[in-house]
Amino acid sequence: MEQRSQAMQDKNIQLYGKLIADDYMSRGRTKKDVVSEMQHLFQSFHTIQMETHHRKIRILADGHAECEQSYSLKVYADGDWRNITHREQVFLHYEHDAWKIIAGL
């Protein structure tokens, strides 16, 4: 989850994509959809700052985990800062020695 925040702040789409499981599916959106949306976000804003708060991680059976957290996203574009605060529930799976996001974005 920290790598995701860093990828967003660095606007590093390659790192962001590596954090998403190839079989990601959530709300009818695939990995390709999520990465494409994030690429658009990266191009839309000059600066992105992301801070997470109140994170709770539950390790589940069979290499799965659930992360609940709040995040504050501060973006800069057109000479103006915009703030977004949101609570999310992200699901992960441990595969090939790394945690991958499988749903929830």
N, C-alpha and C positions, 0 to 999 in steps of 0.2 A: 504494500500500500504506500510505503514511503517512496518507492521507486516510481509509482504512478504520479505522485505529487511532484517529484523531481522532473519527470518527463514532461509534465504540463508546464512547469515553470521554465524549463529549458526549451520548450516547444520542439521536443525531440520525438518525432513521429515514429522513428525506427524503434526506439526504446519502448514507447507506448505500445506499439504493435506487438512487441515480444512479450508483453505482460498479459495479453489477451489470448485465451485458448483458441486453437484453430476451430474447435467445435462450439464456440460461444454462441448462445442463443438466448435472447431475452426480449420479451415484448415484440416478437417478430423480427428482431434485428440480429444480424450475423456479425461476426468479427469484421468483415469487410465494411459493413454499414457503420459500425462504431468507429473504426479507424478513419473512415472517410469523413464522418462528422467531426472528429477531433482535428483532422487536417484542416477542415474549413474553419474551425474555431481558431487554430493557430495562425491561419492566414488573416483572419478578421481583426485580431488584436495585436497591438505592438508589444504589450507586456502582459503577462499572466502571472499572478501570484496565487498560490493555493495553500491554505492552512487547514489541517484537520483537527477535530476536537472530539472529546468524549468517545473514543474508539473502544469498542468491545469486540473481541475475537473469540469465537467458539470453535474449537476443534471438534469435528464430527467424525463419524465412522468412514472407513474406506478412503482416507486421504482427502477428505473434504473439510472445508471450513466456511464459516459465515462471519462476515465483518459488518458491524453496524457502526456508523460514525456520522458526525456532522462535518461539513466542510464550508469554508468561506473562500469564495473565488473572487478575486479582485482583478479586473481587466482594464487596460488602458487603450483607448482608441479615439481618434478625432479630438485629441486634446482634453479628454474627459475620462475620469475613473468611474467604473461601474462595479457595484458589489452584488454578489449573489450568495445567499446562505441556504444550504440544503442538508437534509438528513437522507442518508442512503443505506441500503442493505446490499452488500456485494457478496457473491458466492465464489469460492475458490476451490481449485483442485490441485493437489500436489502431483506433478508429473515431470519426469526427466530432471529430477533434482531441483525443481523450482515450483513456486506457487503461481498458478495461472488463473486469471479471472474468467469464470465460465458463465456468469449471469449477473444482472443487477445494475449495469451502467445505463 
